[in-house]
Amino acid sequence: MQYWLMKSEPDEVSIDDLEAAPTGHFPWFGVRNYQARNFMRDAMQVGDLAFFYHSSCAEPGIAGICEICSEPYPDATQFSATLSTKAEPAVNPYFDPKSTSENPRWWLRDVRFVAKLRLIPLAALRRFPELANMRLLARGNRLSIMPVSETEWAFITEELMGRQ
């Protein structure tokens, strides 16, 4: 088993949205970084666990845990320039004109809800020397998906979550 951290802006998809998903799972769409895509496409496995991280919000941090529950498949958001909305069509920020259904560039996996946590803020994670090498805490790191070591996972789940 491997461990991951997956970032989502809570106004787009939050841990609450994942928990309330009617199908019990949710496609992790919109990844447009090749390294993050490669993690999803090539390295993740069904059954791997991930921290669900709220980013680009007032208080970023780990909000829950999810499980990888599908094999990789093409991200459908790459194929259409517009999004269907209840009002009128909107520009699709995930559209990639160089991607085709015969040769997709972007892949995703489905995740399922495991647990909602009391938020573990980024600032709190930075306080622990045990997490000093965590990719999330590296300067300039902007990856939306990244591996978490077994040691980091254990520290966060046993020490930090145990204190909640």
Beta strands, then each sheet from edge to edge (+ up, - down):
strand 1: 3-8
strand 2: 25-27
strand 3: 49-54
strand 4: 61-68
strand 5: 73-74
strand 6: 82-83
strand 7: 90-91
strand 8: 107-108
strand 9: 110-121
strand 10: 145-148
sheet 1: 2+ 9- 4+ 3- 1- 10+
sheet 2: 5+ 8-
sheet 3: 6+ 7-
end
